[in-house]
Amino acid sequence: MKTIKNIILVISTVGLIYSCGNNNGGKSGAMASNNAEKVYVAPGEHDEYYAFMSGGYSGNVTVYGLPSGRMFKEIPVFSQFPTSGYGYSEETKPMFNTSFGFVPWGDAHHPDISQTNGELDGRWLFINENNTPRIARISLTTFETEEIIEIPNSAGNHASSFVTENTEYIVAGTRFAVPNPQKDMPISDMKGEFKGPLTFIAIDDEGHMKIDFQLNMPGFNYDLAHPGRNKSHGWFFFTSYNTEEANTLLEVNASQNDKDYVVAVNWKMLSEYVANGGGEKVAGTYAHNVYNEKTHSATSTMMEGVISIDPRKVEGAVYYIPIPKSPHGIDVDPSGEYIVGSGKLSTDLSIYSFTKIQQAIANKDFEGDAYGIPVLNYENTLTGVVTQAGLGPLHTEFDGRGNAYTTFFISSEVVKWKLETWEVLDRLPTYYSVGHLMIPGGNSRTPDAKYMVAMNKITKDRYLPTGPELEHSAQLYDITSDKMELIYDFPTHGEPHYAAGIAASKIKDNVKKYYDLEDNDHPYVAKSESETKVVRNGNEVHVYMTMIRSHFAPDNIEGIKVGDKVYFHITNLEQDFDVPHGFAMIGANTAELLIMPGQTKTSTWEPKREGVWPFYCTDFCSALHQEMQGYVRVSAKNSNTELKWSLDEE
Amino acid sequence: MKTTLKLILWPLLTLFILSCNTNAEKDKTADTITTEKSQEKTGQAFIDDKSALPNALKLAMGSEDHTTLVAAVQAAEVENALVNVGPLTVFAPTNNAFEKIDQNTLNDLLKPENKSQLALILTNHVAPSNYPIEMLVKNAEKNRKLYMASGEYLEVTNVNGDLLVGGTKIVATVKVSNGWVHIVDDVILPKN
């Protein structure tokens, strides 16, 4: 064997004819200029769609315009963001509280927009965090994170945060099966002992999230999910892999079973079961963090206990359906009839019929069971197979015109195919190794299918090189005609695991332009310069400060001592769109603050040395921005310097 | 070992640059008529990665023992599947292996209308996993099958020190940038 290992193929000098063919994937001449027109949004004009792209390991969401590919904003969600002070300001630190303490980073995955009657309604964007299981809700009027809820008893929240068609529920999954409840036990005893809870989070009319129940499933890896819609509304579908329950070298050991499972969950039935007192209250500690737009502050509440449901105890609510080869995506077409499963090691797509699933359930057409959960007959629930469509299928979106679009990671392409005939209609390469794809509203009853965005894992040579680390690439396809056409290519930030697109008209007129100062209920607000003051409480000093073009009030403070902890509570008095001010203090061990009109934010500073130390506005706010500065005099710990503050010596 | 590889790669690189130049020339003249066609030969297969090792496709293209395999990969247009970040394990049949197939059958397979059949046969030689020799030995011991991109499974057996995959012997192994290439002396036909 050793000799075999060491043999190297004699490489001949056959030319690499194909090594450097045309690599730009675009078209030249008249076609190309036509494409330029399609994506051109003239200066001052607006894009037709918003695209909210997951930032993956950046922990955040980026907002793009389509078709231009212009990035408008990065919304901080699960990661501290020094640009605005999110996660550094006293008001936003509670957003990062978890049962593990302060967690400053997260791995953002699948954004999804709230729906009413199966249509995107543009109220909120939800996004899940995979690492320390959480879900966040972002307001689509302020474009700020308003709420984060932790998911207890779980690990690897990947099958999330997909929204049912009246935003009744969003879900969270468990990709890394764990002991539930957690306990000290040998890893090798995993089989049958670990669990994979699926969590159903109820959403109220204000968007607030509440863990309604956890379905305590066998310990497989629950990977992705989609709600039923239209005729299958009331059901939720999940994929699971590692039904082998391997705990080591999963790349080999979790690929042994010919089929894994789709889980079909009748959540309406479970919801009623819980409402009628079903389920059992089990332990589970989790943080629920809510940002209040009036106080401009977040509070964190530690919660105890969740309702757990044993899936075997509610007959008719939970079924497994076999699916080939370690499935990844599970996608439901706009009619709700077809459920498309992508076995990521397969070349085929498996399409199940909701009607057939219901028939199989009615007929008790089971192949057997897994840990007491009935397994529906594969052949009798399957309605079609798209055969040999490509290598490594991952995700499918729909255009509402009877077509589906599936990404293939290994063969690096998007394949368009027809529902009901299952024939491949078109295929186009992506650049390179595509993960998710997104059609605005593609996850609703009414896709708005003019464009499709492919989000690629590998960038390679697409843009000017920037060293070993590259941003991921996205490609925009025109899907209005029979053949897809690649029309644009732009870099994204972080790793975009999925995106949510929506017509701009559904959001842009509702967007908040500034916060009303009258409504500001921050406990340390100063609504005018006359309300500014400095209050000492032991070694804590609270500065009630205001900012307006182009000064701080107060801008001279004396009587601060080494060893004090100074809280700068700063209110932006402006009441106009797009007039933020910034605040930075020399040597502060925190980030700057970017404060919107009418808002109050707090920065802390612990002066370590005597002297006179400046602070200033970081945002070029006005013609006299450079004049917007102030000084703090710091005296020795035991000095008698009187505490005083002033603006223009008054 | 590293130096050997580098020595081998140098002539390859030189040739690569040469062929680039000729292509560039051709592209210029054909500029006006290449809209549809140019799209077909795009993707990861056609990037110069400057990686320390060649990828599976480039390795095969550089081997005089695998000209039939390369021709088949090109006929089936599955180049991009062999250059993907993978990891991939490719069981690469030699020209000799292809000669064991009835020549009429082989010629038929290379026809455009049989593209999908050919693709299925080729993907039966590609596992979307990382299987160095040590892992294959372990798989044989533990009775673990290999799942191939064709959707079929191959068995690994250890017969008196010879490692057999799908019944055919591995005669050589090369590390590539996106996985492993094991040279085999038979074409491994899908069962279905």
Interface residues (C-beta under 8 A of the other chain):
Chain A: M1 I4 K5 N6 I7 I8 L9 V10 I11 S12 T13 V14 G15 L16 I17 Y18 S19 C20 G21 N22 N23 N24 G25 K27 S28 G29 M31 E251 V252 N253 S255 Q256 D258 P324 K325 L345 S346 T347 D348 Q388 L391 G392 F409 I410 S411 S412 E413 L428 P429 Y431 Y432 S433 K457 I458 K460 D461
Chain B: M1 T4 L5 I8 L9 P11 L12 L15 F16 L18 S19 C20 N23 D27 D31 T32 T34 T35 S38 Q39 K41 T42 G43 Q44 A45 F46 I47 D48 D49 K58 L59 M61 G62 S63 E64 D65 T67 Q74 V78 E79 N80 A81 N84 V85 G86 L88 S116 A119 L120 T123 P128 S129 N130 I133 M135 V137 N139 R144 K145 Y147 A149 S150 G151 Y153 G161 L163 I170 V171 A172 T173 V174 V181 I183
